[in-house]
Amino acid sequence: MKTKRVLVLHGYSSANRGDGLLVDESLRFIRQACGDNVEIELVTSYPESFRYTGLRTFRSKPAVTGYSRSYLRLLATRFREYDLVVGVGGGYLRFGTLGETLKTILVMGPQLLGAAFSGARTVYLPQSIGPARYGVRGMLKALLERMDQVWVRDDRSLDQFSGKHVQRAPDLALLALKRSTVDFDKSALPVISVREHRGGVPPAVTLLAKRFGVFDGYVQSVVAGNDDSEAVRSLNPTNILSFEELMERPRSARVVVAVRLHAALMAINAGHYVIHLAYERKGFGAFQDLGLEDYVVNVHDFSVDDVEQKVRMLLASPETRRDYVLRVEQAQLQLQHGRARVLASLSSEAFE
């Protein structure tokens, strides 16, 4: 049997736990769909952070001297050597501000163009696409229409970029969800995980932290311009929990308030009770898919009183926590259906 060659696009850095998760899950989906006889290569902004995968990597982020020679050679082939080209799940096709637009064009643009004109089967795993300002929406939609399959993870992206091969599916972290069962300790402090957005920590988040008084912090990302360490420290948490303490081996379930989506989803998977302060459309789509619409708010426009009340209810009320768990369990049946659909789009049968 011929070895299938697969090129995975749009990796960022595993030092951002959420982006690392999306790459890891993308690789798992590809291997499950295509079998063992597959050779995978990865395009990423920070290749060194994915050394643990053992994959051949290409650096997509240009240096001062421009793109690397190996990456330019890859682009020059228009990906003709690959049987399957896969865009990892995520939210990297954004054109909201001028700076964001320039970064997207420089880093993501060549990969998107290469995929659109590759001649290989092309599948983009669940995305949030947009905003699409500065006149790019028509061109972006035209490129996406050249793909064999584009999965989007929120209704707004589906409405704005609807097309023959654009369909709705949950975030990859949800498609891989296997929520742990961890005993709740009512004496454990709540946890706040934040990032800077629009120039700083949103004022309402700072006020919420002051209302709590004592709480633990958690840092989700420590990569380059996405390092959350200072943002978390600025709230003066009692302790900053490690990834292992909160996500991998928690001693008890906690109430977690998280700004980054994948900090929120990973915490739910670890058995915690999460309120998400969303800064993009992706957060609302994910919590809609979980049946937890009332546990997500806009980080720049939320009632501190309401969120504080939700936290205190989760801390104090076993009934509230049982309802939370029941909703997630009910959502998992639909998530399994979504997983099967996404896997089918990557499978060998899809090539025929």
C-alpha positions as a LaTeX table, in Angstrom:
\begin{tabular}{lrrr}
\hline
Residue & $x$ (\AA) & $y$ (\AA) & $z$ (\AA) \\
\hline
Met1 & 0.00 & 0.00 & 0.00 \\
Lys2 & 1.31 & 3.41 & $-0.96$ \\
Thr3 & 2.39 & 5.67 & 1.90 \\
Lys4 & 0.15 & 8.73 & 2.09 \\
Arg5 & 2.04 & 12.00 & 2.40 \\
Val6 & 0.28 & 14.64 & 4.49 \\
Leu7 & 1.24 & 18.28 & 4.98 \\
Val8 & $-0.17$ & 20.04 & 8.04 \\
Leu9 & $-0.39$ & 23.83 & 7.83 \\
His10 & $-0.75$ & 26.79 & 10.22 \\
Gly11 & 0.93 & 25.40 & 13.33 \\
Tyr12 & 1.95 & 28.10 & 15.82 \\
Ser13 & 3.84 & 27.07 & 18.99 \\
Ser14 & 3.36 & 24.38 & 21.60 \\
Ala15 & 4.47 & 26.93 & 24.22 \\
Asn16 & 0.92 & 28.18 & 23.85 \\
Arg17 & $-0.85$ & 25.18 & 25.37 \\
Gly18 & $-3.99$ & 25.74 & 23.30 \\
Asp19 & $-2.17$ & 25.86 & 19.98 \\
Gly20 & $-0.07$ & 22.86 & 20.94 \\
Leu21 & $-3.27$ & 20.98 & 21.74 \\
Leu22 & $-4.76$ & 21.83 & 18.34 \\
Val23 & $-1.69$ & 20.54 & 16.49 \\
Asp24 & $-1.58$ & 17.37 & 18.61 \\
Glu25 & $-5.27$ & 16.69 & 17.99 \\
Ser26 & $-4.90$ & 17.40 & 14.27 \\
Leu27 & $-2.13$ & 14.79 & 14.10 \\
Arg28 & $-4.27$ & 12.27 & 16.01 \\
Phe29 & $-7.20$ & 12.83 & 13.65 \\
Ile30 & $-5.00$ & 12.35 & 10.59 \\
Arg31 & $-3.46$ & 9.13 & 11.92 \\
Gln32 & $-6.83$ & 7.73 & 12.94 \\
Ala33 & $-8.38$ & 8.58 & 9.57 \\
Cys34 & $-5.47$ & 7.58 & 7.32 \\
Gly35 & $-4.00$ & 4.64 & 9.23 \\
Asp36 & $-0.40$ & 3.81 & 10.07 \\
Asn37 & 0.91 & 4.07 & 6.52 \\
Val38 & 1.18 & 7.86 & 6.58 \\
Glu39 & 4.03 & 10.36 & 6.51 \\
Ile40 & 3.26 & 13.76 & 8.05 \\
Glu41 & 5.16 & 17.04 & 7.76 \\
Leu42 & 4.33 & 20.25 & 9.62 \\
Val43 & 4.45 & 23.96 & 8.79 \\
Thr44 & 4.72 & 26.05 & 11.96 \\
Ser45 & 5.86 & 29.46 & 13.20 \\
Tyr46 & 8.06 & 27.88 & 15.88 \\
Pro47 & 9.40 & 24.51 & 14.65 \\
Glu48 & 11.61 & 23.99 & 17.69 \\
Ser49 & 8.55 & 23.83 & 19.95 \\
Phe50 & 7.23 & 20.80 & 18.05 \\
Arg51 & 10.47 & 18.84 & 18.12 \\
Tyr52 & 8.76 & 16.30 & 20.40 \\
Thr53 & 6.52 & 15.19 & 17.50 \\
Gly54 & 9.49 & 13.83 & 15.54 \\
Leu55 & 8.06 & 15.36 & 12.36 \\
Arg56 & 9.93 & 17.20 & 9.66 \\
Thr57 & 9.00 & 20.87 & 10.06 \\
Phe58 & 9.09 & 24.06 & 8.00 \\
Arg59 & 9.30 & 27.52 & 9.57 \\
Ser60 & 6.51 & 29.77 & 8.22 \\
Lys61 & 7.36 & 32.89 & 10.23 \\
Pro62 & 9.76 & 35.06 & 8.24 \\
Ala63 & 13.01 & 36.20 & 9.81 \\
Val64 & 14.63 & 39.59 & 9.19 \\
Thr65 & 16.21 & 38.07 & 6.08 \\
Gly66 & 12.89 & 36.64 & 4.88 \\
Tyr67 & 11.47 & 33.12 & 4.65 \\
Ser68 & 13.72 & 30.09 & 5.08 \\
Arg69 & 15.00 & 28.36 & 1.93 \\
Ser70 & 13.32 & 25.07 & 2.78 \\
Tyr71 & 9.96 & 26.83 & 3.20 \\
Leu72 & 10.37 & 28.70 & $-0.09$ \\
Arg73 & 11.14 & 25.42 & $-1.85$ \\
Leu74 & 8.00 & 23.91 & $-0.31$ \\
Leu75 & 5.89 & 26.83 & $-1.54$ \\
Ala76 & 7.46 & 26.61 & $-5.00$ \\
Thr77 & 6.21 & 23.03 & $-5.41$ \\
Arg78 & 2.65 & 24.23 & $-4.65$ \\
Phe79 & 2.43 & 21.19 & $-2.37$ \\
Arg80 & 2.17 & 18.84 & $-5.37$ \\
Glu81 & 4.08 & 16.07 & $-3.55$ \\
Tyr82 & 1.34 & 15.55 & $-0.94$ \\
Asp83 & $-1.80$ & 13.45 & $-1.03$ \\
Leu84 & $-3.53$ & 15.46 & 1.68 \\
Val85 & $-3.09$ & 19.04 & 2.93 \\
Val86 & $-4.63$ & 19.83 & 6.31 \\
Gly87 & $-5.08$ & 23.18 & 8.04 \\
Val88 & $-4.95$ & 22.69 & 11.81 \\
Gly89 & $-7.96$ & 23.79 & 13.82 \\
Gly90 & $-7.83$ & 27.30 & 15.21 \\
Gly91 & $-8.50$ & 30.97 & 14.63 \\
Tyr92 & $-5.58$ & 32.25 & 12.59 \\
Leu93 & $-7.38$ & 33.65 & 9.50 \\
Arg94 & $-8.10$ & 37.02 & 11.12 \\
Phe95 & $-8.06$ & 40.43 & 9.50 \\
Gly96 & $-9.47$ & 42.60 & 12.28 \\
Thr97 & $-6.79$ & 45.30 & 12.63 \\
Leu98 & $-4.13$ & 46.50 & 10.25 \\
Gly99 & $-1.35$ & 44.88 & 12.29 \\
Glu100 & $-3.23$ & 41.61 & 12.55 \\
Thr101 & $-3.96$ & 41.67 & 8.82 \\
Leu102 & $-0.31$ & 42.16 & 7.91 \\
Lys103 & 0.78 & 39.30 & 10.21 \\
Thr104 & $-1.88$ & 37.00 & 8.78 \\
Ile105 & $-0.88$ & 37.82 & 5.20 \\
Leu106 & 2.84 & 37.27 & 5.90 \\
Val107 & 2.58 & 34.09 & 7.98 \\
Met108 & $-0.69$ & 32.44 & 6.99 \\
Gly109 & $-1.20$ & 33.84 & 3.50 \\
Pro110 & 1.39 & 31.74 & 1.64 \\
Gln111 & 0.07 & 28.57 & 3.29 \\
Leu112 & $-3.53$ & 29.39 & 2.39 \\
Leu113 & $-2.58$ & 30.11 & $-1.21$ \\
Gly114 & $-0.52$ & 26.91 & $-1.40$ \\
Ala115 & $-3.43$ & 24.84 & $-0.10$ \\
Ala116 & $-5.96$ & 26.45 & $-2.44$ \\
Phe117 & $-3.86$ & 25.68 & $-5.54$ \\
Ser118 & $-2.18$ & 22.47 & $-4.38$ \\
Gly119 & $-4.13$ & 19.92 & $-6.41$ \\
Ala120 & $-4.10$ & 17.67 & $-3.32$ \\
Arg121 & $-7.15$ & 16.94 & $-1.22$ \\
Thr122 & $-7.45$ & 19.91 & 1.16 \\
Val123 & $-9.24$ & 19.88 & 4.52 \\
Tyr124 & $-9.26$ & 22.74 & 7.03 \\
Leu125 & $-10.12$ & 21.47 & 10.51 \\
Pro126 & $-12.57$ & 23.46 & 12.68 \\
Gln127 & $-11.85$ & 27.17 & 12.26 \\
Ser128 & $-13.05$ & 30.56 & 13.36 \\
Ile129 & $-12.61$ & 32.70 & 10.25 \\
Gly130 & $-12.64$ & 36.47 & 10.45 \\
Pro131 & $-13.02$ & 39.34 & 11.01 \\
Ala132 & $-12.29$ & 39.97 & 7.34 \\
Arg133 & $-11.82$ & 43.73 & 7.00 \\
Tyr134 & $-9.67$ & 45.77 & 4.60 \\
Gly135 & $-11.34$ & 44.34 & 1.52 \\
Val136 & $-10.04$ & 40.78 & 1.97 \\
Arg137 & $-13.39$ & 39.01 & 2.47 \\
Gly138 & $-14.08$ & 38.28 & $-1.20$ \\
Met139 & $-10.58$ & 36.96 & $-1.86$ \\
Leu140 & $-10.61$ & 34.91 & 1.35 \\
Lys141 & $-13.96$ & 33.35 & 0.48 \\
Ala142 & $-12.75$ & 32.54 & $-3.05$ \\
Leu143 & $-9.68$ & 30.74 & $-1.67$ \\
Leu144 & $-11.74$ & 28.78 & 0.85 \\
Glu145 & $-14.11$ & 27.69 & $-1.92$ \\
Arg146 & $-11.18$ & 25.96 & $-3.63$ \\
Met147 & $-10.77$ & 23.63 & $-0.63$ \\
Asp148 & $-12.36$ & 20.18 & $-0.55$ \\
Gln149 & $-13.64$ & 20.71 & 2.99 \\
Val150 & $-13.60$ & 23.63 & 5.43 \\
Trp151 & $-14.94$ & 23.03 & 8.92 \\
Val152 & $-15.92$ & 26.10 & 10.95 \\
Arg153 & $-16.45$ & 26.04 & 14.71 \\
Asp154 & $-18.94$ & 28.90 & 15.16 \\
Asp155 & $-22.17$ & 30.06 & 13.52 \\
Arg156 & $-20.84$ & 33.50 & 12.64 \\
Ser157 & $-18.02$ & 32.07 & 10.53 \\
Leu158 & $-20.54$ & 29.75 & 8.86 \\
Asp159 & $-22.83$ & 32.67 & 8.00 \\
Gln160 & $-20.04$ & 34.85 & 6.62 \\
Phe161 & $-18.18$ & 32.18 & 4.65 \\
Ser162 & $-20.94$ & 29.79 & 3.68 \\
Gly163 & $-20.21$ & 27.68 & 0.64 \\
Lys164 & $-20.50$ & 24.24 & $-0.89$ \\
His165 & $-17.76$ & 22.71 & 1.24 \\
Val166 & $-18.06$ & 24.84 & 4.40 \\
Gln167 & $-19.75$ & 23.05 & 7.29 \\
Arg168 & $-20.12$ & 23.53 & 11.03 \\
Ala169 & $-18.26$ & 21.31 & 13.52 \\
Pro170 & $-17.15$ & 21.74 & 17.12 \\
Asp171 & $-13.64$ & 22.82 & 18.12 \\
Leu172 & $-11.05$ & 20.04 & 17.98 \\
Ala173 & $-10.60$ & 20.19 & 21.75 \\
Leu174 & $-14.31$ & 19.38 & 22.10 \\
Leu175 & $-14.17$ & 16.56 & 19.55 \\
Ala176 & $-11.45$ & 15.01 & 21.74 \\
Leu177 & $-13.27$ & 15.74 & 25.02 \\
Lys178 & $-13.10$ & 12.98 & 27.65 \\
Arg179 & $-14.00$ & 14.80 & 30.85 \\
Ser180 & $-12.28$ & 13.45 & 33.95 \\
Thr181 & $-14.15$ & 12.82 & 37.18 \\
Val182 & $-12.47$ & 14.63 & 40.06 \\
Asp183 & $-13.88$ & 15.15 & 43.55 \\
Phe184 & $-14.83$ & 18.73 & 44.34 \\
Asp185 & $-13.17$ & 20.41 & 47.32 \\
Lys186 & $-15.34$ & 23.32 & 48.46 \\
Ser187 & $-12.39$ & 24.79 & 50.37 \\
Ala188 & $-10.22$ & 25.04 & 47.24 \\
Leu189 & $-9.72$ & 28.56 & 45.92 \\
Pro190 & $-11.18$ & 29.58 & 42.56 \\
Val191 & $-8.70$ & 29.95 & 39.69 \\
Ile192 & $-8.33$ & 32.86 & 37.26 \\
Ser193 & $-6.44$ & 32.50 & 33.97 \\
Val194 & $-6.08$ & 35.68 & 31.89 \\
Arg195 & $-4.32$ & 37.19 & 28.92 \\
Glu196 & $-3.89$ & 40.75 & 27.76 \\
His197 & $-6.31$ & 41.86 & 25.06 \\
Arg198 & $-6.65$ & 45.25 & 23.38 \\
Gly199 & $-3.64$ & 46.57 & 25.22 \\
Gly200 & $-4.03$ & 45.09 & 28.69 \\
Val201 & $-6.03$ & 42.99 & 31.09 \\
Pro202 & $-9.68$ & 44.07 & 30.64 \\
Pro203 & $-10.74$ & 46.27 & 33.61 \\
Ala204 & $-13.75$ & 44.11 & 34.52 \\
Val205 & $-11.44$ & 41.09 & 34.92 \\
Thr206 & $-9.25$ & 43.05 & 37.33 \\
Leu207 & $-12.33$ & 44.08 & 39.30 \\
Leu208 & $-13.54$ & 40.48 & 39.41 \\
Ala209 & $-10.18$ & 39.38 & 40.84 \\
Lys210 & $-10.42$ & 42.06 & 43.53 \\
Arg211 & $-13.91$ & 40.83 & 44.43 \\
Phe212 & $-12.53$ & 37.33 & 45.01 \\
Gly213 & $-9.66$ & 38.64 & 47.14 \\
Val214 & $-7.93$ & 35.25 & 47.35 \\
Phe215 & $-7.63$ & 32.97 & 44.33 \\
Asp216 & $-5.06$ & 30.99 & 42.40 \\
Gly217 & $-3.76$ & 31.88 & 38.95 \\
Tyr218 & $-2.85$ & 29.84 & 35.89 \\
Val219 & $-0.71$ & 30.77 & 32.87 \\
Gln220 & $-1.82$ & 29.18 & 29.58 \\
Ser221 & 0.74 & 30.62 & 27.15 \\
Val222 & 4.39 & 31.67 & 27.46 \\
Val223 & 5.29 & 32.17 & 23.80 \\
Ala224 & 6.77 & 35.41 & 22.42 \\
Gly225 & 4.08 & 38.09 & 22.14 \\
Asn226 & 1.54 & 35.71 & 23.67 \\
Asp227 & 3.12 & 35.33 & 27.11 \\
Asp228 & 0.41 & 35.53 & 29.77 \\
Ser229 & 2.75 & 35.45 & 32.77 \\
Glu230 & 2.72 & 39.17 & 33.55 \\
Ala231 & $-1.03$ & 39.46 & 32.98 \\
Val232 & $-1.70$ & 36.71 & 35.52 \\
Arg233 & 0.80 & 38.13 & 38.05 \\
Ser234 & $-0.80$ & 41.59 & 37.76 \\
Leu235 & $-3.95$ & 40.22 & 39.44 \\
Asn236 & $-1.95$ & 39.17 & 42.55 \\
Pro237 & $-3.01$ & 35.52 & 42.81 \\
Thr238 & $-2.21$ & 33.59 & 46.00 \\
Asn239 & $-0.41$ & 30.97 & 43.94 \\
Ile240 & 0.21 & 30.30 & 40.25 \\
Leu241 & $-0.67$ & 26.72 & 39.41 \\
Ser242 & 1.38 & 24.69 & 36.98 \\
Phe243 & $-0.09$ & 22.86 & 33.98 \\
Glu244 & 0.40 & 19.60 & 35.84 \\
Glu245 & $-1.41$ & 20.86 & 38.96 \\
Leu246 & $-4.45$ & 22.22 & 37.13 \\
Met247 & $-4.76$ & 20.16 & 33.95 \\
Glu248 & $-2.84$ & 16.90 & 34.15 \\
Arg249 & $-3.12$ & 15.74 & 37.77 \\
Pro250 & $-5.52$ & 17.99 & 39.71 \\
Arg251 & $-6.04$ & 16.92 & 43.32 \\
Ser252 & $-9.58$ & 18.33 & 43.28 \\
Ala253 & $-12.02$ & 19.94 & 40.88 \\
Arg254 & $-11.92$ & 23.75 & 40.96 \\
Val255 & $-14.00$ & 26.65 & 39.71 \\
Val256 & $-12.00$ & 28.27 & 36.92 \\
Val257 & $-12.51$ & 31.63 & 35.21 \\
Ala258 & $-10.54$ & 31.57 & 31.95 \\
Val259 & $-10.03$ & 34.11 & 29.17 \\
Arg260 & $-8.27$ & 31.88 & 26.64 \\
Leu261 & $-10.68$ & 29.40 & 25.06 \\
His262 & $-8.41$ & 26.40 & 25.26 \\
Ala263 & $-7.54$ & 27.09 & 28.87 \\
Ala264 & $-11.30$ & 26.90 & 29.45 \\
Leu265 & $-11.82$ & 23.71 & 27.40 \\
Met266 & $-8.77$ & 21.94 & 28.81 \\
Ala267 & $-9.97$ & 22.77 & 32.32 \\
Ile268 & $-13.42$ & 21.32 & 31.57 \\
Asn269 & $-11.74$ & 18.19 & 30.21 \\
Ala270 & $-9.70$ & 17.95 & 33.42 \\
Gly271 & $-12.90$ & 17.90 & 35.50 \\
His272 & $-13.17$ & 21.56 & 36.54 \\
Tyr273 & $-16.16$ & 23.93 & 36.42 \\
Val274 & $-15.38$ & 26.77 & 34.03 \\
Ile275 & $-16.70$ & 30.22 & 33.21 \\
His276 & $-15.23$ & 31.56 & 29.97 \\
Leu277 & $-14.60$ & 35.28 & 29.43 \\
Ala278 & $-14.49$ & 35.18 & 25.63 \\
Tyr279 & $-12.68$ & 37.71 & 23.45 \\
Glu280 & $-13.59$ & 36.15 & 20.08 \\
Arg281 & $-16.48$ & 34.35 & 18.40 \\
Lys282 & $-14.86$ & 30.97 & 18.94 \\
Gly283 & $-15.65$ & 31.00 & 22.66 \\
Phe284 & $-19.36$ & 31.44 & 22.17 \\
Gly285 & $-19.45$ & 28.65 & 19.57 \\
Ala286 & $-17.62$ & 26.21 & 21.84 \\
Phe287 & $-19.80$ & 26.84 & 24.89 \\
Gln288 & $-22.90$ & 26.62 & 22.70 \\
Asp289 & $-21.69$ & 23.16 & 21.59 \\
Leu290 & $-21.27$ & 22.21 & 25.26 \\
Gly291 & $-24.75$ & 23.39 & 26.24 \\
Leu292 & $-23.12$ & 25.93 & 28.58 \\
Glu293 & $-24.26$ & 29.16 & 26.88 \\
Asp294 & $-24.89$ & 30.85 & 30.24 \\
Tyr295 & $-21.29$ & 30.23 & 31.32 \\
Val296 & $-19.67$ & 32.35 & 28.58 \\
Val297 & $-19.60$ & 36.16 & 28.42 \\
Asn298 & $-17.81$ & 38.86 & 26.43 \\
Val299 & $-14.60$ & 39.72 & 28.30 \\
His300 & $-14.99$ & 43.40 & 27.38 \\
Asp301 & $-18.68$ & 43.67 & 28.22 \\
Phe302 & $-19.83$ & 41.54 & 31.14 \\
Ser303 & $-21.48$ & 42.06 & 34.50 \\
Val304 & $-18.95$ & 41.46 & 37.26 \\
Asp305 & $-21.86$ & 40.87 & 39.64 \\
Asp306 & $-23.31$ & 38.14 & 37.41 \\
Val307 & $-20.02$ & 36.30 & 36.92 \\
Glu308 & $-19.18$ & 36.57 & 40.61 \\
Gln309 & $-22.60$ & 35.10 & 41.42 \\
Lys310 & $-22.04$ & 32.17 & 39.02 \\
Val311 & $-18.67$ & 31.45 & 40.62 \\
Arg312 & $-20.16$ & 31.52 & 44.11 \\
Met313 & $-23.03$ & 29.25 & 43.05 \\
Leu314 & $-20.61$ & 26.71 & 41.57 \\
Leu315 & $-18.54$ & 26.85 & 44.76 \\
Ala316 & $-21.50$ & 26.49 & 47.12 \\
Ser317 & $-24.17$ & 24.46 & 45.32 \\
Pro318 & $-23.83$ & 20.72 & 44.57 \\
Glu319 & $-27.03$ & 21.00 & 42.48 \\
Thr320 & $-25.44$ & 23.67 & 40.27 \\
Arg321 & $-22.36$ & 21.52 & 39.76 \\
Arg322 & $-24.46$ & 18.44 & 38.95 \\
Asp323 & $-26.39$ & 20.42 & 36.35 \\
Tyr324 & $-23.08$ & 21.60 & 34.83 \\
Val325 & $-21.77$ & 18.04 & 34.54 \\
Leu326 & $-25.07$ & 16.75 & 33.13 \\
Arg327 & $-25.01$ & 19.34 & 30.35 \\
Val328 & $-21.46$ & 18.37 & 29.36 \\
Glu329 & $-22.35$ & 14.68 & 29.38 \\
Gln330 & $-25.39$ & 15.29 & 27.17 \\
Ala331 & $-23.29$ & 17.36 & 24.76 \\
Gln332 & $-20.76$ & 14.55 & 24.37 \\
Leu333 & $-23.20$ & 12.44 & 22.36 \\
Gln334 & $-23.45$ & 15.18 & 19.71 \\
Leu335 & $-19.70$ & 15.75 & 19.87 \\
Gln336 & $-19.11$ & 12.09 & 18.98 \\
His337 & $-21.23$ & 12.59 & 15.85 \\
Gly338 & $-19.18$ & 15.66 & 14.93 \\
Arg339 & $-15.95$ & 13.74 & 15.42 \\
Ala340 & $-17.12$ & 11.01 & 13.05 \\
Arg341 & $-17.97$ & 13.58 & 10.36 \\
Val342 & $-14.59$ & 15.31 & 10.61 \\
Leu343 & $-12.72$ & 11.99 & 10.55 \\
Ala344 & $-14.66$ & 10.93 & 7.47 \\
Ser345 & $-13.49$ & 14.06 & 5.61 \\
Leu346 & $-9.87$ & 13.00 & 6.20 \\
Ser347 & $-10.27$ & 9.30 & 5.54 \\
Ser348 & $-9.00$ & 7.23 & 2.62 \\
Glu349 & $-12.56$ & 6.88 & 1.28 \\
Ala350 & $-12.75$ & 10.67 & 0.88 \\
Phe351 & $-9.98$ & 10.47 & $-1.74$ \\
Glu352 & $-11.94$ & 8.15 & $-3.99$ \\
\hline
\end{tabular}
